[in-house]
Amino acid sequence: MTAQPPIVVSMGDPAGVGPEIILKAWQRLRHHPMVFAAIGDFDLFSRTASTLGLPGPIPIDSPALASAHFADCLPVLGTEAALCEPVIPGQANPAHAAATKSAIEAGVRYCLDGEASALVTAPIAKSVMYAAGFSFPGHTEFLAGLTAQAPLEGPRGPAMMLTGGGLRVVLVTIHEPLQRAISLISEARIQHIARLTHHALKQDYGIARPRLALAGLNPHAGEGGSLGDEEIRILNPAAEQLRAEGIEISDARPPDTLFHEEARKTYDAVVCMYHDQGLIPVKTLDFHGGVNVTLGLPIIRTSPDHGTAFDIAGTGEARADSLLAAIREAKAIASHRR
């Protein structure tokens, strides 16, 4: 079998912590068989390396060249759109959006062409992107748009899976105000997310018979309808149909008893109804090492489970734990797919 292509890591917002944590991740992994190349502005990575007291990076023009240099310095792939204004750490600037977007687009191309095994994305600031005319709700939707025409085995997403501390959660609704999130929950949406999760656990995690838990929406999963009837009207009928298809999934379970250690032994992933229902337990179990995995794409995409951290950008204080976990997760998923 030929060697697995390297991973590529997009720089994220250049004024955020992305360049710093990418270099710190390289420093930790440089002597391990987990080769990656950064995508972004070479001078930015050079300045950041100098600030951190690390060896300067090396420019490359193909991911295939990354392994030859990885032990000595961070390989950096360029982008079509260059940074057109100076980067001041911690100061968001819409003028940087084109370069940020270009790094993501390049990473997708490398993955679709087979030159990279996975894309790991450093954090972007949606407000900065919106100010520059970015028309997608977020990173995930942009990636889905870039890969919409590529062939895909299994159901098409995107869906957001968060992993950390041995827990996997997948969200039926993501970045929605709570009142709107509740209105978006439907049998069809729950079933689609569950099918995506079931397929991903088999394909990407090697779990032959995935076990899914369905988190209730209401306290005590509705208490038989006395605390809300969504479980009776929507959640449990969705689960019943999924079981008829051969997917092992529970009826709605009370969220307050679903995430403790003994409960976690009974499932491989939880289908959660809204953002905080899933992210609070993941971040409680592993605050610094959570990973965001996008399901239902023809490429492998992971990212650290944190934002741009403009408040500490340029201080040298950013931790690379979550990015390291995202790189390791991408590597493991790529190995399963091969």
C-alpha positions in Angstrom: 0.0 0.0 0.0 1.3 3.5 -0.9 1.9 5.9 1.9 -1.0 8.0 3.1 -0.9 11.5 1.7 -0.1 14.3 4.3 -2.8 16.3 6.1 -3.2 20.0 5.2 -4.0 22.6 7.8 -5.6 25.9 6.7 -4.2 29.0 8.6 -7.6 30.3 9.8 -7.9 34.0 10.6 -4.3 35.3 10.3 -4.9 37.7 13.3 -6.1 34.9 15.5 -4.2 32.1 17.2 -4.2 29.8 14.1 -0.7 30.4 12.9 0.6 30.1 16.5 -1.1 26.8 17.3 -0.2 25.3 13.9 3.5 26.0 14.6 3.1 24.6 18.2 1.4 21.5 16.8 4.3 21.0 14.3 6.8 21.3 17.2 5.0 18.5 19.0 4.6 16.3 16.0 7.7 16.9 14.0 9.3 13.6 15.0 6.1 11.6 14.7 4.6 9.9 11.6 1.8 12.5 11.4 3.0 14.8 8.6 1.1 17.9 7.7 1.5 21.1 5.7 0.1 24.5 6.6 -1.7 26.5 4.0 -1.4 30.3 4.2 0.9 33.3 4.1 4.5 32.2 4.3 5.7 35.5 5.8 3.1 35.3 8.5 4.3 31.9 9.6 7.9 33.1 9.4 7.2 36.0 11.8 5.2 33.8 14.1 7.9 31.2 14.3 10.5 33.9 15.1 8.3 35.2 17.9 7.9 31.7 19.3 11.6 31.0 19.0 11.0 28.1 16.6 12.8 27.3 13.3 11.5 29.1 10.3 9.1 27.4 7.9 9.9 26.3 4.4 7.7 27.1 1.3 6.6 24.1 -0.7 4.4 23.9 -3.8 2.9 20.4 -3.3 1.7 18.5 -0.3 3.8 15.6 -1.4 7.0 17.6 -0.5 5.9 18.0 3.1 7.4 14.7 4.4 10.9 15.6 3.2 11.0 18.7 5.4 8.6 18.0 8.3 11.2 16.9 10.9 13.2 20.1 10.4 10.6 22.9 9.7 7.0 23.5 9.1 6.1 23.1 5.4 3.9 25.9 4.1 1.7 25.9 1.0 0.8 29.2 -0.5 -2.6 30.6 -1.5 -3.9 32.3 -4.6 -5.1 35.3 -2.6 -2.3 37.0 -0.6 -2.7 39.1 2.5 -3.1 42.6 1.2 -2.7 44.4 4.6 -0.3 43.9 7.5 -1.5 41.5 10.2 -1.8 42.8 13.7 -2.3 39.9 16.1 -5.7 40.2 17.9 -7.1 42.9 15.5 -9.7 41.5 13.2 -9.5 42.9 9.7 -12.0 42.1 6.8 -9.1 42.8 4.4 -7.7 39.4 5.5 -10.8 37.5 4.5 -9.8 36.8 0.9 -6.6 35.1 2.0 -8.4 33.2 4.8 -11.0 31.9 2.3 -8.3 31.1 -0.3 -6.5 28.8 2.2 -9.7 26.8 2.8 -10.4 26.5 -0.9 -6.8 25.3 -1.5 -7.2 22.6 1.2 -10.4 21.3 -0.3 -8.8 21.1 -3.7 -5.8 19.1 -2.3 -8.2 16.7 -0.7 -10.5 16.3 -3.7 -7.4 15.7 -5.9 -6.0 13.1 -3.6 -2.9 15.1 -2.7 -4.0 15.4 0.9 -5.7 12.8 3.1 -7.6 15.3 5.2 -8.2 19.0 5.8 -7.9 20.5 9.3 -9.1 24.0 9.6 -7.8 26.6 12.1 -10.5 28.9 13.4 -12.0 31.7 11.4 -14.0 34.7 12.6 -17.4 34.7 10.9 -18.0 38.4 11.6 -14.8 39.2 9.7 -15.8 37.0 6.8 -19.3 38.5 6.7 -17.9 42.0 6.6 -16.0 41.0 3.5 -19.1 39.6 1.8 -18.9 36.0 2.8 -22.3 34.5 2.0 -22.2 31.2 3.9 -23.5 30.8 7.5 -20.1 29.4 8.6 -17.1 27.3 7.9 -19.0 24.0 7.7 -21.5 25.3 5.2 -18.7 26.8 3.0 -17.0 23.4 2.9 -20.3 21.7 2.0 -20.7 24.2 -0.9 -17.1 23.6 -2.2 -17.6 19.9 -2.3 -21.3 19.7 -3.4 -20.5 18.4 -6.8 -18.0 15.7 -5.7 -19.1 12.1 -5.5 -19.9 10.8 -2.1 -20.4 7.4 -0.6 -23.3 7.5 1.9 -25.6 10.3 3.0 -24.6 13.9 2.3 -24.3 16.4 5.1 -23.0 18.5 6.5 -23.5 17.6 10.2 -21.3 18.6 13.2 -19.9 15.9 15.4 -18.0 17.0 18.5 -15.6 14.6 20.2 -13.7 14.8 23.5 -13.1 12.8 26.6 -14.3 9.6 25.0 -17.7 11.2 24.1 -19.1 11.8 20.6 -22.1 14.1 20.1 -23.8 15.1 16.9 -26.1 18.1 16.6 -29.6 18.2 15.0 -29.4 22.0 15.2 -26.2 24.0 15.4 -25.8 27.7 15.8 -29.4 28.7 16.2 -31.1 30.7 19.0 -32.8 28.2 21.3 -36.3 29.2 20.4 -35.6 28.8 16.7 -33.7 25.6 17.3 -36.7 24.0 18.9 -38.9 25.0 15.9 -36.4 23.3 13.5 -36.5 19.9 15.1 -38.4 17.5 13.0 -38.6 13.7 12.4 -36.9 14.1 9.0 -34.0 16.2 10.5 -33.4 13.8 13.3 -33.4 10.8 10.9 -31.0 12.5 8.6 -28.5 13.3 11.3 -28.8 9.8 12.8 -28.2 8.2 9.3 -25.1 10.4 8.8 -23.8 9.5 12.3 -24.4 5.8 11.8 -22.6 5.8 8.4 -19.7 7.8 9.8 -19.2 5.5 12.8 -18.9 2.5 10.5 -16.8 4.2 7.8 -14.6 6.5 9.8 -14.4 4.8 13.2 -14.5 1.2 12.3 -17.6 0.4 14.5 -19.4 -2.5 12.9 -22.7 -2.0 14.7 -23.0 1.6 16.0 -25.2 2.3 19.0 -26.8 5.7 19.1 -28.5 7.4 22.0 -31.2 10.0 21.3 -31.2 12.9 23.8 -34.6 14.2 24.8 -35.5 17.8 24.2 -37.4 18.4 27.4 -36.5 17.8 31.1 -36.9 14.1 31.9 -37.5 13.5 28.2 -40.9 15.1 28.6 -42.0 13.0 31.6 -44.6 11.2 29.5 -45.9 14.5 27.9 -46.3 16.4 31.2 -43.1 18.4 30.6 -43.5 18.7 26.8 -44.7 16.5 24.0 -42.0 16.7 21.4 -40.6 13.4 22.5 -44.0 11.7 21.8 -44.8 13.6 18.6 -41.3 13.9 17.0 -38.4 12.2 18.7 -39.6 8.7 19.4 -41.4 8.3 16.1 -38.2 9.3 14.4 -36.3 6.7 16.4 -38.9 4.0 15.6 -38.5 4.5 11.9 -34.7 4.4 12.2 -34.8 1.1 14.1 -37.0 -0.2 11.3 -34.2 0.6 8.9 -31.7 -1.4 11.0 -30.1 1.5 12.9 -29.7 0.9 16.6 -30.9 4.0 18.4 -32.7 4.6 21.6 -35.9 6.4 22.2 -35.4 9.9 23.7 -33.5 9.6 26.9 -33.4 12.2 29.7 -30.4 14.5 29.0 -29.5 14.9 32.6 -28.7 11.2 33.0 -27.2 10.6 29.6 -23.6 11.8 29.9 -22.2 10.3 33.1 -19.5 7.6 33.0 -21.8 4.5 33.2 -24.3 5.9 30.7 -21.5 6.6 28.2 -20.7 2.9 28.1 -24.1 2.1 26.5 -23.6 4.0 23.2 -21.1 5.1 20.6 -22.6 8.6 20.0 -25.4 10.8 21.1 -27.8 12.6 18.8 -28.4 15.9 20.5 -31.1 18.4 19.8 -29.3 21.7 20.1 -25.8 23.3 20.5 -25.3 23.5 24.2 -26.9 20.2 25.0 -24.0 18.5 23.2 -21.1 20.9 23.7 -21.4 21.3 27.5 -20.7 17.6 28.3 -17.9 17.5 25.7 -16.2 20.6 27.0 -16.7 19.5 30.6 -15.0 16.2 29.9 -12.1 17.6 27.7 -12.2 21.4 27.6 -8.8 21.8 25.8 -8.9 18.8 23.6 -12.3 18.8 21.9 -12.5 18.3 18.2 -15.1 19.3 15.6 -15.6 16.6 12.8 -17.8 17.4 9.8 -19.9 14.4 8.7 -21.3 13.9 5.3 -18.6 15.4 3.1 -16.6 13.7 0.4 -13.4 14.9 2.1 -12.3 14.5 5.7 -12.5 17.7 7.7 -11.8 18.3 11.4 -11.0 21.4 13.4 -10.2 22.5 16.9 -13.2 23.1 19.1 -12.5 26.8 19.8 -12.5 30.1 18.1 -9.9 32.6 17.0 -9.1 33.8 20.6 -8.2 37.3 19.4 -7.8 38.3 23.1 -4.6 36.2 23.4 -3.4 36.2 19.8 0.3 37.2 19.6 1.0 36.6 23.3 2.4 33.1 22.9 -0.2 31.8 25.4 -2.4 29.8 23.0 -2.6 26.1 23.6 -2.4 23.7 20.7 -4.2 20.7 22.5 -7.4 20.9 20.4 -5.6 21.3 17.1 -3.3 18.4 18.0 -6.4 16.3 18.8 -8.0 17.4 15.5 -4.9 16.4 13.5 -4.8 13.0 15.3 -8.5 12.5 14.6 -8.1 13.3 11.0 -5.2 10.9 10.7 -7.2 8.1 12.3 -10.3 8.7 10.1 -8.1 8.7 7.0 -6.6 5.4 8.1 -10.0 3.8 8.5 -11.2 5.0 5.1 -8.1 3.5 3.5 
